[in-house]
Amino acid sequence: MYNGETAADIAKRKGLRYREDILDNMGSDELIANLFRISQTEQKLKKDNIKGEKEADNTHYNIGKNIREVIAKNGGTMPEDLPTPKKSLKQIEKENKLIGFNKID
């Protein structure tokens, strides 16, 4: 879905630290596209009873390519061109927990 970028390429472009989750560092449009890709891939793997890593990888790639084509057809912004949020989901969750602990009920 990222025009040939690997997970490592995406993490590097986004400036993520080692083992930092890519999905936690996406805005809503990018996250929605990725969750849709993941969901559609899972459904196809189950529906077509696809077995083996190579076949699953090919399915994953083709679903991502199809979603990318839909984004382009609808005039959307390609995932690699979307901005990375300033704060990750984990950072926001951590801040919200800290705020919650400091409140007096």
The 8 nearest C-alpha neighbors of each residue, nearest first, counted from 0:
[[1, 63, 64, 67, 2, 66, 60, 3],
 [2, 0, 4, 3, 79, 78, 77, 5],
 [1, 3, 0, 4, 64, 79, 67, 77],
 [2, 4, 1, 5, 0, 8, 60, 64],
 [5, 3, 1, 8, 2, 9, 6, 7],
 [4, 6, 8, 7, 9, 3, 1, 10],
 [5, 7, 9, 8, 10, 4, 21, 11],
 [6, 8, 10, 5, 9, 11, 4, 12],
 [9, 7, 5, 11, 6, 4, 10, 12],
 [8, 10, 6, 12, 11, 7, 13, 5],
 [11, 9, 7, 13, 15, 8, 12, 14],
 [10, 12, 14, 8, 13, 9, 15, 7],
 [13, 11, 9, 14, 10, 8, 15, 7],
 [12, 14, 10, 11, 15, 9, 83, 24],
 [13, 15, 11, 12, 10, 16, 9, 83],
 [16, 14, 10, 13, 19, 11, 17, 21],
 [15, 17, 19, 18, 14, 10, 11, 20],
 [16, 18, 19, 15, 10, 20, 11, 7],
 [19, 17, 20, 16, 15, 21, 10, 7],
 [20, 18, 16, 17, 15, 21, 23, 10],
 [21, 19, 23, 22, 18, 24, 15, 10],
 [20, 22, 24, 23, 10, 19, 25, 9],
 [23, 21, 24, 20, 25, 30, 33, 88],
 [24, 22, 88, 21, 87, 20, 25, 89],
 [25, 23, 87, 21, 22, 83, 84, 88],
 [26, 24, 30, 83, 22, 29, 23, 84],
 [25, 27, 29, 28, 84, 30, 83, 24],
 [26, 28, 30, 29, 31, 25, 32, 84],
 [29, 27, 31, 30, 26, 32, 25, 81],
 [28, 30, 32, 31, 27, 26, 78, 25],
 [29, 31, 27, 33, 32, 28, 25, 26],
 [32, 30, 34, 28, 33, 29, 27, 35],
 [33, 31, 35, 29, 30, 34, 36, 28],
 [34, 32, 36, 30, 35, 31, 37, 29],
 [33, 35, 37, 31, 36, 32, 38, 30],
 [34, 36, 38, 32, 33, 37, 39, 31],
 [37, 35, 33, 39, 34, 38, 63, 40],
 [36, 38, 34, 40, 35, 39, 33, 41],
 [39, 37, 35, 41, 40, 36, 34, 42],
 [38, 40, 42, 36, 41, 37, 35, 43],
 [39, 41, 43, 37, 42, 38, 59, 36],
 [42, 40, 38, 44, 39, 43, 37, 45],
 [41, 43, 39, 45, 40, 44, 46, 38],
 [44, 42, 46, 40, 45, 41, 47, 39],
 [43, 45, 49, 41, 42, 47, 48, 46],
 [46, 44, 48, 42, 43, 47, 41, 49],
 [47, 45, 43, 48, 44, 42, 49, 41],
 [46, 48, 49, 44, 45, 43, 42, 50],
 [49, 47, 45, 46, 44, 50, 43, 42],
 [50, 48, 44, 47, 55, 54, 45, 51],
 [51, 49, 48, 54, 55, 52, 44, 53],
 [52, 50, 54, 53, 55, 49, 56, 48],
 [51, 53, 55, 54, 56, 50, 57, 49],
 [54, 52, 56, 55, 51, 57, 50, 58],
 [53, 55, 57, 56, 51, 52, 58, 50],
 [54, 56, 58, 52, 57, 53, 59, 51],
 [57, 55, 59, 53, 58, 54, 52, 60],
 [58, 56, 60, 54, 59, 55, 61, 53],
 [57, 59, 55, 61, 60, 56, 62, 54],
 [58, 60, 56, 62, 57, 61, 40, 55],
 [59, 61, 57, 63, 58, 62, 56, 64],
 [62, 60, 64, 58, 63, 59, 57, 65],
 [61, 63, 65, 59, 64, 60, 58, 40],
 [64, 62, 0, 60, 66, 61, 65, 36],
 [63, 65, 61, 67, 0, 62, 66, 60],
 [66, 64, 68, 62, 67, 63, 61, 69],
 [67, 65, 69, 63, 68, 64, 62, 70],
 [66, 68, 64, 70, 65, 69, 0, 63],
 [69, 67, 65, 71, 66, 70, 72, 64],
 [70, 68, 72, 66, 71, 67, 73, 65],
 [69, 71, 75, 67, 73, 68, 72, 66],
 [72, 70, 74, 68, 69, 73, 75, 67],
 [73, 71, 69, 74, 70, 68, 75, 67],
 [74, 72, 70, 71, 75, 69, 68, 76],
 [75, 73, 71, 72, 70, 76, 69, 77],
 [76, 74, 70, 73, 71, 77, 72, 69],
 [75, 77, 78, 80, 81, 74, 70, 71],
 [76, 78, 80, 79, 75, 81, 70, 71],
 [79, 77, 81, 80, 29, 1, 76, 0],
 [78, 80, 77, 81, 1, 9, 82, 2],
 [81, 79, 77, 78, 76, 82, 83, 1],
 [80, 82, 78, 79, 76, 83, 77, 29],
 [83, 81, 84, 80, 26, 25, 79, 78],
 [82, 84, 25, 24, 13, 26, 85, 81],
 [85, 83, 86, 26, 25, 82, 24, 87],
 [84, 86, 83, 87, 24, 82, 25, 26],
 [87, 85, 84, 90, 91, 88, 24, 89],
 [88, 86, 24, 90, 89, 23, 91, 84],
 [87, 89, 23, 91, 90, 92, 24, 86],
 [88, 90, 92, 87, 91, 93, 23, 86],
 [91, 89, 93, 87, 88, 92, 86, 94],
 [90, 92, 94, 88, 93, 89, 95, 87],
 [93, 91, 89, 95, 90, 94, 88, 96],
 [94, 92, 90, 96, 91, 95, 89, 97],
 [95, 93, 97, 91, 96, 92, 90, 98],
 [94, 96, 98, 92, 97, 93, 99, 91],
 [97, 95, 99, 93, 98, 94, 100, 92],
 [98, 96, 94, 100, 99, 95, 93, 101],
 [97, 99, 95, 101, 96, 100, 94, 102],
 [98, 100, 96, 97, 102, 101, 95, 94],
 [101, 99, 97, 98, 102, 96, 103, 95],
 [102, 100, 98, 99, 97, 103, 96, 104],
 [101, 103, 99, 100, 104, 98, 97, 96],
 [102, 104, 101, 100, 99, 98, 97, 96],
 [103, 102, 101, 99, 100, 98, 97, 96]]
